[in-house]
Amino acid sequence: MALPQIGLPSGLRIYLALEPVDMRKQYDGLWALASQHLGLDPKGGALFVFTNKNRDRIKLLHWDGTGVWVLAKRLEQGRFTWPASATGDSRKLTLEPSALTLLLDGIDLKDGAKKAWYER
């Protein structure tokens, strides 16, 4: 049974932190990374994506105007993959909402195909 899809507005700014993060970090730790390491205002309406060293876990941080959301996903097998930054920024990658949806659905963003571990 699949979990319902999370709707992402087409204009949503999404930043994926390229350096691995300790997945024990919660609200305050992720907030500090978004503001201090990435140099962005977490209250600016963007969605921040963080991953661990093995790239088998992802956490999302988002301020909705009334509070902070933290969502997490752990893969049972395989790893998340994405292309290198086109801008040369070593700290973050900007994603379109559709690209994040593909990433979370098991699509390899490097070559646009489902990963072997995701095939049903």
Buried (B, 14 or more C-beta within 10 A) or exposed (E): EEEEEEEBEEEBBBBBBBEEBEBEBEEEBBBEBBBEEBEBEBEEBBBBBBBBEEBBBBBBBBBEEEEBEBEEBEBEEBEBEBEEBEEEEEBBBBBBBEBBBBBBEBBBBEEEEEBEEBEE
